[in-house]
Amino acid sequence: TGQDSGGSGAIASLASALATALPEDSRPTTFTRTPPPSTRQNPSDRVKSEGFYTGLDAHQRLQLRDQAVHELYSEEQDFADTLQEFLGSVDADLRREETDFTSRLVNHPVVAVALNAMSEIHALSSELLQALREWQNMFKAGNADDGFEWLVKEFLKLGSTLHIYGQYILSEAPMVNLLAQQARQLNAYLANHPLPHKSMSMEDYIAMPLDHWNSYREALEHLHHLSGAAGDTALAQALSGISRATEEIEGQVEMRERQVAVLRVQNRFLGYVDLFKPNRRLVAEGEIFEVLLPSQRRRRVSVFLFDDTLVLAVHRAAGLQLSSALDLARCLISLVDDTPKVQHAFKVEVSVPLQRLARTGSDVAMANAAASKGFSFPGMGIVGLSSKKEGKSSHQDQPQAVTVCAHSEDSKEEWIALLQAACSEAKEREEQALALKKAAQEREREERRKQNNDPSYLTDPGVPEYLQLAGQLLRRERQYQSNLKQNNDPS
């Protein structure tokens, strides 16, 4: 998951690189399945070294402080205006169009959350921009120091509202994945409803908030170094609040990077393969050999080990084709004896043939039917493979065991260690999820019994013995009354 540091050209270079990995007839012209990487990869040069600030006199500090606020105002105005253009044209047009595609798109939970977060980010930016504009007016009137003290108070409020950027960051990768699934219809829509700036793609607009949140902390650090003694305390409090908020956002950025890693893998596959799940994590990837039985012929495959799934893919000229997808929570790893043809081998098999991750033929047919209508709902964590030309599943007979061989004995031991650790974690997570589900179902059943005045809940463990006896008597009485009515007994 290497990150590009080419500034504004990062998105274009990424889209170009991803497009070459796709078959010619499936290259989206507007969307790839991978969100653009962060454009701010290197530390900003806005914050200087300590030695730079110590060599400044009071007049130079004030000059640089005022210059920094002017730069912040210019950046914030560009950011707010571009967001306003996007929300005022693209978002508004989508809601106004009211076609089958647009209505389902804007009402999809992933898109709705992201657009709502973007609207709140725009509102936050507009408030800060208004404060910066007021400072500019006071600066022109010769009251720069008073204006700066008032501006610091606005920065104090900013820390408590910065969390909205975290919400957007978490929803950005799922939204890109969803829009990538609708690339053909989205392109047709954008052909009739062009974006405000021809130089900006949809990815550019979506990527705008990804780095902007960090610019506030950098600006405040710079201003804190430049401010006089009077502004130190207030600025330090503002910087502390924004730093706490950005630390929380950094954790959400790490989750987004995990999502991007999964989408990068997904983008290499041919056909309909949906690997994306918000919490899925790529553990390791590499190349090994799959052993085809009974001939023991070997073929080179790419292996992707996620925290819940093992995916094997065959190399084709235009990309990767899904070969196997095994649920790690039900996998067993066993050694295989070496033969003249097969060495450094081991077997991964599913102990219980539950096709939770590999779609059955009916599931794929249902997905194809939805796709033929132009809309699908990815992100459910299901791996499927279908042929768009034939409309049939090439993954109906999902193998429940694969034998693979590594390049060396050391590589074999490393893969086995990774697989065993991932299998143990997946099984533990599933057991915890099942226990929570069972406890919730039991609580729901008990509530229903109480609401229906059903005495059977009195027999549950932990209920005093005399209440259990009372429950038995009530049930017997109900059964007796029921028998009387069924036998038409007038007694």
C-alpha positions as CSV (number, residue, x, y, z in Angstrom):
1,T,0.0,0.0,0.0
2,G,2.7,2.4,-1.0
3,Q,1.6,6.1,-1.0
4,D,2.2,8.6,-3.7
5,S,3.7,12.0,-2.7
6,G,3.1,13.8,-6.0
7,G,0.8,16.4,-4.6
8,S,-2.1,17.2,-6.9
9,G,-1.0,14.7,-9.5
10,A,-1.3,11.8,-7.1
11,I,-5.0,11.0,-8.0
12,A,-4.4,11.1,-11.7
13,S,-1.3,8.9,-11.5
14,L,-3.2,6.4,-9.3
15,A,-6.2,6.3,-11.7
16,S,-3.8,5.7,-14.6
17,A,-1.9,2.9,-12.9
18,L,-5.1,1.2,-11.8
19,A,-6.7,1.5,-15.3
20,T,-3.8,-0.4,-16.8
21,A,-4.5,-3.3,-14.5
22,L,-8.1,-3.6,-15.7
23,P,-9.3,-5.3,-18.8
24,E,-10.1,-2.9,-21.6
25,D,-13.9,-3.4,-21.5
26,S,-14.1,-2.9,-17.8
27,R,-12.0,0.2,-17.2
28,P,-14.2,2.8,-15.5
29,T,-13.6,6.3,-17.0
30,T,-14.7,8.1,-13.8
31,F,-14.2,5.7,-11.0
32,T,-11.8,3.0,-9.9
33,R,-12.6,0.8,-7.0
34,T,-9.7,2.3,-5.0
35,P,-10.0,5.7,-3.3
36,P,-7.1,8.1,-4.0
37,P,-4.3,8.1,-1.6
38,S,-3.6,10.9,0.8
39,T,-2.1,13.9,-1.0
40,R,-0.3,15.1,2.1
41,Q,2.3,12.4,2.6
42,N,5.3,14.5,3.8
43,P,5.3,16.8,6.9
44,S,4.2,20.3,6.0
45,D,6.8,22.9,5.6
46,R,4.5,25.4,7.3
47,V,5.9,24.5,10.8
48,K,9.6,25.4,10.9
49,S,12.4,24.1,13.2
50,E,12.8,25.5,16.6
51,G,15.9,27.4,15.6
52,F,14.0,29.3,13.0
53,Y,11.6,30.8,15.5
54,T,14.3,31.7,18.1
55,G,16.1,33.9,15.6
56,L,13.1,36.1,15.0
57,D,12.5,39.5,16.6
58,A,9.1,40.7,17.7
59,H,8.4,42.6,14.5
60,Q,9.3,39.6,12.3
61,R,7.1,37.4,14.4
62,L,4.1,39.7,13.9
63,Q,4.7,39.9,10.2
64,L,4.9,36.2,9.8
65,R,1.9,35.7,12.0
66,D,-0.2,38.0,9.9
67,Q,1.1,36.3,6.7
68,A,0.2,32.9,8.1
69,V,-3.4,34.0,8.9
70,H,-3.7,35.4,5.4
71,E,-2.6,32.1,3.9
72,L,-5.0,30.2,6.1
73,Y,-7.8,32.4,5.0
74,S,-6.9,31.8,1.3
75,E,-6.7,28.0,1.8
76,E,-10.0,27.9,3.7
77,Q,-11.8,30.0,1.2
78,D,-10.7,27.8,-1.7
79,F,-11.7,24.7,0.3
80,A,-15.1,26.0,1.3
81,D,-15.9,27.4,-2.2
82,T,-15.1,24.1,-3.9
83,L,-17.1,22.1,-1.4
84,Q,-20.0,24.5,-1.9
85,E,-19.8,24.0,-5.7
86,F,-19.9,20.2,-5.2
87,L,-22.7,20.2,-2.8
88,G,-24.7,22.8,-4.7
89,S,-24.4,21.1,-8.0
90,V,-23.6,17.4,-7.9
91,D,-25.5,16.6,-4.6
92,A,-28.4,18.9,-5.4
93,D,-28.7,17.5,-9.0
94,L,-28.7,13.9,-7.8
95,R,-31.5,14.6,-5.4
96,R,-33.5,16.7,-8.0
97,E,-33.1,14.1,-10.8
98,E,-35.3,11.5,-9.1
99,T,-34.5,8.6,-11.4
100,D,-34.3,5.0,-10.2
101,F,-30.5,5.2,-10.2
102,T,-30.2,8.6,-8.4
103,S,-32.8,8.0,-5.8
104,R,-31.3,4.7,-4.8
105,L,-27.8,6.2,-4.8
106,V,-28.5,9.2,-2.6
107,N,-30.6,7.1,-0.3
108,H,-28.0,4.4,0.2
109,P,-26.8,4.5,3.8
110,V,-23.1,4.7,2.8
111,V,-23.6,7.7,0.4
112,A,-26.1,9.4,2.8
113,V,-23.6,9.3,5.7
114,A,-20.7,10.6,3.5
115,L,-22.7,13.5,2.0
116,N,-24.1,14.5,5.4
117,A,-20.6,14.5,6.8
118,M,-19.4,16.6,3.9
119,S,-22.2,19.1,4.5
120,E,-21.3,19.4,8.1
121,I,-17.6,19.9,7.2
122,H,-18.7,22.7,4.8
123,A,-20.7,24.3,7.6
124,L,-17.6,24.1,10.0
125,S,-15.4,25.6,7.3
126,S,-17.8,28.4,6.6
127,E,-17.9,29.4,10.3
128,L,-14.1,29.5,10.4
129,L,-14.0,31.4,7.2
130,Q,-16.3,34.0,8.6
131,A,-14.0,34.4,11.6
132,L,-11.0,34.8,9.3
133,R,-12.8,37.3,7.2
134,E,-13.6,39.4,10.3
135,W,-9.9,39.3,11.2
136,Q,-9.0,40.5,7.8
137,N,-11.4,43.5,8.2
138,M,-9.8,44.3,11.6
139,F,-6.3,43.9,10.1
140,K,-7.2,46.4,7.4
141,A,-8.5,48.8,10.0
142,G,-5.2,48.5,11.9
143,N,-6.5,46.3,14.8
144,A,-4.6,43.1,13.9
145,D,-3.7,42.3,17.5
146,D,-7.2,42.6,18.8
147,G,-8.5,40.7,15.8
148,F,-6.0,37.9,16.5
149,E,-7.1,37.5,20.1
150,W,-10.7,37.3,18.8
151,L,-9.7,34.7,16.2
152,V,-8.0,32.5,18.8
153,K,-11.4,32.2,20.6
154,E,-12.8,30.8,17.4
155,F,-10.0,28.3,17.3
156,L,-10.9,27.2,20.8
157,K,-14.4,26.1,19.5
158,L,-12.9,24.2,16.5
159,G,-11.5,21.3,18.5
160,S,-14.9,20.2,19.7
161,T,-16.3,20.0,16.2
162,L,-13.4,18.5,14.3
163,H,-14.6,14.9,14.9
164,I,-16.9,15.3,11.8
165,Y,-13.8,14.8,9.7
166,G,-13.4,11.4,11.3
167,Q,-16.9,10.4,10.3
168,Y,-16.3,11.4,6.7
169,I,-12.9,9.6,6.5
170,L,-14.6,6.3,7.7
171,S,-17.4,6.6,5.1
172,E,-15.2,7.7,2.2
173,A,-13.7,4.3,1.1
174,P,-17.1,2.5,1.3
175,M,-18.6,5.2,-0.8
176,V,-15.9,5.0,-3.4
177,N,-16.4,1.2,-3.5
178,L,-20.1,1.7,-4.0
179,L,-19.7,4.2,-6.8
180,A,-17.1,2.1,-8.5
181,Q,-19.8,-0.7,-8.8
182,Q,-22.0,1.9,-10.5
183,A,-19.3,3.3,-12.8
184,R,-21.1,2.8,-16.0
185,Q,-24.4,4.5,-14.9
186,L,-22.4,7.2,-13.0
187,N,-20.5,8.0,-16.2
188,A,-23.7,8.2,-18.2
189,Y,-25.2,10.5,-15.6
190,L,-22.1,12.8,-15.4
191,A,-22.1,13.0,-19.2
192,N,-25.4,14.9,-18.9
193,H,-24.6,16.6,-15.6
194,P,-20.9,17.7,-15.9
195,L,-19.0,18.5,-12.7
196,P,-18.4,22.2,-11.9
197,H,-14.7,22.1,-12.7
198,K,-13.6,20.2,-15.8
199,S,-10.1,19.9,-14.3
200,M,-11.5,18.0,-11.3
201,S,-12.8,14.4,-11.3
202,M,-15.3,13.0,-8.9
203,E,-12.4,11.4,-7.0
204,D,-10.8,14.8,-6.6
205,Y,-14.0,16.2,-4.9
206,I,-14.3,13.2,-2.6
207,A,-10.7,13.3,-1.6
208,M,-10.7,17.0,-0.6
209,P,-11.5,16.6,3.1
210,L,-9.0,13.8,3.6
211,D,-6.1,16.0,4.4
212,H,-7.7,19.3,5.2
213,W,-8.4,18.4,8.8
214,N,-4.6,18.2,9.6
215,S,-4.0,21.7,8.2
216,Y,-5.6,23.2,11.3
217,R,-3.2,21.7,13.7
218,E,-0.2,22.7,11.5
219,A,-1.5,26.3,11.3
220,L,-2.0,26.5,15.0
221,E,1.5,25.1,15.8
222,H,3.0,27.7,13.5
223,L,0.9,30.5,15.0
224,H,1.7,29.4,18.5
225,H,5.4,29.7,17.8
226,L,4.9,33.1,16.4
227,S,2.5,34.6,18.9
228,G,3.5,36.9,21.7
229,A,3.3,36.2,25.4
230,A,-0.3,37.4,25.6
231,G,-1.6,34.9,23.1
232,D,0.4,31.9,24.4
233,T,-2.1,30.6,26.9
234,A,-5.2,30.8,24.7
235,L,-3.4,29.5,21.7
236,A,-1.9,26.6,23.7
237,Q,-5.5,25.6,24.8
238,A,-6.8,25.8,21.3
239,L,-3.8,23.8,20.0
240,S,-4.3,21.2,22.7
241,G,-8.0,20.8,21.8
242,I,-7.3,20.4,18.1
243,S,-4.4,18.0,18.8
244,R,-6.7,15.7,20.8
245,A,-9.3,15.8,18.0
246,T,-6.7,15.0,15.3
247,E,-5.2,12.1,17.3
248,E,-8.6,10.5,17.3
249,I,-8.9,11.2,13.6
250,E,-5.5,9.6,12.9
251,G,-6.9,6.3,14.2
252,Q,-9.8,6.6,11.8
253,V,-7.2,7.4,9.0
254,E,-5.5,4.1,9.8
255,M,-8.8,2.2,9.4
256,R,-9.3,4.0,6.0
257,E,-5.8,2.9,4.9
258,R,-6.8,-0.7,5.7
259,Q,-9.9,-0.3,3.6
260,V,-7.9,1.1,0.8
261,A,-5.5,-1.9,1.0
262,V,-8.5,-4.2,0.5
263,L,-9.9,-2.2,-2.4
264,R,-6.5,-2.3,-4.1
265,V,-6.6,-6.0,-4.0
266,Q,-10.2,-6.1,-5.2
267,N,-9.4,-3.8,-8.1
268,R,-7.0,-6.4,-9.6
269,F,-9.7,-9.0,-10.1
270,L,-11.7,-9.7,-13.3
271,G,-15.5,-10.2,-13.2
272,Y,-17.6,-9.4,-10.2
273,V,-15.5,-9.9,-7.1
274,D,-16.6,-8.1,-3.9
275,L,-13.9,-8.4,-1.2
276,F,-14.8,-5.1,0.5
277,K,-16.0,-5.1,4.1
278,P,-15.3,-2.0,6.3
279,N,-13.5,-3.9,9.1
280,R,-11.7,-6.4,6.9
281,R,-7.9,-6.3,7.1
282,L,-5.2,-7.5,4.7
283,V,-2.7,-9.5,6.7
284,A,-0.3,-10.7,4.0
285,E,-0.1,-11.3,0.2
286,G,2.3,-13.1,-2.0
287,E,2.7,-15.8,-4.6
288,I,2.7,-19.6,-4.1
289,F,1.9,-22.7,-6.2
290,E,-1.5,-24.4,-6.1
291,V,-1.3,-28.2,-6.5
292,L,-4.0,-29.5,-8.9
293,L,-5.1,-33.0,-7.9
294,P,-4.8,-35.8,-8.9
295,S,-2.2,-34.9,-11.6
296,Q,-0.1,-33.0,-9.0
297,R,0.4,-30.3,-11.6
298,R,1.4,-27.0,-10.1
299,R,0.2,-23.5,-11.1
300,R,1.3,-20.1,-9.9
301,V,-1.3,-18.2,-7.9
302,S,-1.5,-15.0,-5.9
303,V,-2.6,-15.5,-2.3
304,F,-4.2,-12.8,-0.2
305,L,-4.6,-13.5,3.5
306,F,-7.2,-11.4,5.1
307,D,-8.1,-11.5,8.8
308,D,-11.2,-13.6,8.0
309,T,-10.6,-15.1,4.5
310,L,-8.0,-16.8,2.4
311,V,-8.2,-15.9,-1.2
312,L,-6.3,-17.6,-4.1
313,A,-6.3,-16.1,-7.6
314,V,-5.1,-17.4,-10.9
315,H,-3.1,-15.1,-13.2
316,R,-4.6,-14.1,-16.5
317,A,-3.4,-11.7,-19.1
318,A,-5.8,-8.9,-18.1
319,G,-5.8,-9.4,-14.4
320,L,-6.6,-12.0,-11.6
321,Q,-9.3,-14.6,-11.7
322,L,-10.7,-15.9,-8.4
323,S,-9.8,-19.5,-7.7
324,S,-10.7,-20.1,-4.0
325,A,-12.1,-18.2,-1.1
326,L,-11.9,-20.1,2.3
327,D,-13.5,-19.0,5.5
328,L,-10.7,-18.9,8.1
329,A,-13.0,-19.5,11.0
330,R,-13.6,-23.0,9.7
331,C,-10.2,-23.8,8.2
332,L,-7.7,-26.5,9.3
333,I,-4.0,-26.5,8.2
334,S,-2.2,-29.8,7.8
335,L,1.2,-30.8,6.4
336,V,1.6,-32.7,3.1
337,D,4.4,-35.2,2.5
338,D,6.9,-34.2,-0.1
339,T,7.0,-36.0,-3.4
340,P,9.3,-35.6,-6.4
341,K,6.6,-33.2,-7.9
342,V,5.4,-31.5,-4.8
343,Q,7.6,-30.1,-2.1
344,H,7.2,-27.6,0.8
345,A,3.5,-28.3,0.6
346,F,0.6,-27.9,3.1
347,K,-3.2,-28.2,2.9
348,V,-5.8,-25.7,3.9
349,E,-9.3,-27.3,4.2
350,V,-12.7,-26.1,5.5
351,S,-13.7,-28.3,8.4
352,V,-17.4,-27.4,8.0
353,P,-18.6,-26.7,4.4
354,L,-20.4,-23.6,5.1
355,Q,-20.4,-21.2,2.1
356,R,-20.6,-18.0,4.0
357,L,-17.9,-16.2,2.0
358,A,-18.1,-18.1,-1.4
359,R,-21.4,-17.3,-3.1
360,T,-23.5,-20.2,-4.3
361,G,-24.9,-20.3,-7.8
362,S,-28.3,-18.9,-6.7
363,D,-26.6,-16.0,-4.8
364,V,-24.5,-15.1,-7.8
365,A,-27.6,-15.3,-10.1
366,M,-29.4,-12.9,-7.7
367,A,-26.4,-10.6,-7.8
368,N,-26.3,-10.7,-11.6
369,A,-30.0,-9.9,-11.8
370,A,-29.4,-6.8,-9.6
371,A,-26.4,-5.8,-11.6
372,S,-28.4,-6.2,-14.9
373,K,-30.7,-3.6,-13.5
374,G,-27.8,-1.3,-12.9
375,F,-27.5,-1.4,-9.2
376,S,-25.8,-3.6,-6.6
377,F,-25.0,-3.3,-2.9
378,P,-21.4,-4.2,-2.2
379,G,-19.8,-4.2,1.2
380,M,-21.5,-7.2,2.7
381,G,-18.2,-9.1,3.0
382,I,-19.1,-11.8,0.6
383,V,-16.7,-13.1,-2.1
384,G,-18.4,-13.9,-5.4
385,L,-17.3,-14.4,-9.0
386,S,-19.5,-14.3,-12.0
387,S,-19.1,-14.0,-15.7
388,K,-20.7,-10.8,-17.0
389,K,-20.9,-12.1,-20.6
390,E,-22.6,-15.4,-19.8
391,G,-24.4,-14.4,-16.6
392,K,-23.4,-17.7,-15.0
393,S,-21.3,-18.4,-12.0
394,S,-17.9,-19.8,-12.5
395,H,-17.6,-20.3,-8.7
396,Q,-20.4,-22.7,-8.1
397,D,-18.2,-25.6,-7.2
398,Q,-16.2,-23.8,-4.5
399,P,-13.4,-26.1,-3.4
400,Q,-13.4,-26.9,0.3
401,A,-9.7,-27.7,0.4
402,V,-6.6,-26.5,-1.4
403,T,-3.1,-27.9,-1.4
404,V,-0.4,-25.3,-2.0
405,C,3.4,-25.4,-1.9
406,A,5.8,-22.6,-1.0
407,H,9.0,-21.6,-2.7
408,S,11.1,-22.9,0.3
409,E,10.8,-24.6,3.6
410,D,11.2,-21.2,5.4
411,S,8.5,-19.7,3.3
412,K,6.2,-22.6,4.1
413,E,6.7,-22.3,7.8
414,E,6.1,-18.5,7.6
415,W,2.8,-19.0,5.7
416,I,1.6,-21.7,8.1
417,A,2.4,-19.5,11.1
418,L,0.4,-16.6,9.6
419,L,-2.5,-18.9,8.6
420,Q,-2.7,-20.5,12.1
421,A,-2.7,-17.1,13.8
422,A,-5.3,-15.7,11.4
423,C,-7.5,-18.9,11.8
424,S,-7.3,-18.7,15.6
425,E,-8.3,-15.0,15.7
426,A,-11.1,-15.6,13.2
427,K,-12.5,-18.5,15.2
428,E,-12.3,-16.5,18.4
429,R,-14.1,-13.5,16.8
430,E,-16.9,-15.8,15.5
431,E,-17.3,-17.5,18.9
432,Q,-17.7,-14.1,20.5
433,A,-20.1,-13.0,17.9
434,L,-22.2,-16.2,18.3
435,A,-22.2,-15.8,22.1
436,L,-23.4,-12.2,21.9
437,K,-26.1,-13.2,19.4
438,K,-27.2,-16.1,21.5
439,A,-27.4,-13.8,24.6
440,A,-29.4,-11.2,22.7
441,Q,-31.8,-13.8,21.4
442,E,-32.3,-15.2,24.9
443,R,-33.0,-11.8,26.3
444,E,-35.5,-11.2,23.5
445,R,-37.3,-14.5,24.2
446,E,-37.5,-13.7,27.9
447,E,-39.0,-10.3,27.2
448,R,-41.6,-11.8,24.9
449,R,-42.6,-14.5,27.4
450,K,-43.0,-11.8,30.1
451,Q,-45.1,-9.6,27.8
452,N,-47.3,-12.6,26.8
453,N,-47.7,-13.7,30.5
454,D,-46.0,-17.0,29.6
455,P,-45.0,-18.8,32.9
456,S,-42.3,-20.8,31.1
457,Y,-39.7,-18.2,31.9
458,L,-40.1,-19.2,35.5
459,T,-38.2,-22.5,34.7
460,D,-35.0,-20.7,33.6
461,P,-31.9,-21.2,35.8
462,G,-31.5,-18.8,38.6
463,V,-35.3,-18.6,39.3
464,P,-36.1,-19.6,42.9
465,E,-37.5,-23.2,43.3
466,Y,-40.9,-22.1,44.6
467,L,-41.4,-20.0,41.5
468,Q,-40.4,-22.9,39.3
469,L,-43.1,-25.0,41.0
470,A,-45.6,-22.3,40.5
471,G,-44.7,-22.2,36.8
472,Q,-45.2,-25.9,36.5
473,L,-48.7,-25.7,38.2
474,L,-49.7,-22.8,35.9
475,R,-48.7,-24.8,32.8
476,R,-50.6,-27.9,34.0
477,E,-53.7,-25.8,34.6
478,R,-53.5,-24.3,31.2
479,Q,-53.0,-27.7,29.6
480,Y,-56.0,-29.1,31.6
481,Q,-58.3,-26.2,30.4
482,S,-57.1,-26.6,26.8
483,N,-58.0,-30.4,27.0
484,L,-61.5,-29.6,28.3
485,K,-62.2,-27.3,25.4
486,Q,-60.9,-29.7,22.8
487,N,-63.1,-32.5,24.2
488,N,-66.1,-30.3,24.5
489,D,-66.4,-31.2,28.1
490,P,-69.2,-29.1,29.8
491,S,-67.8,-29.6,33.3
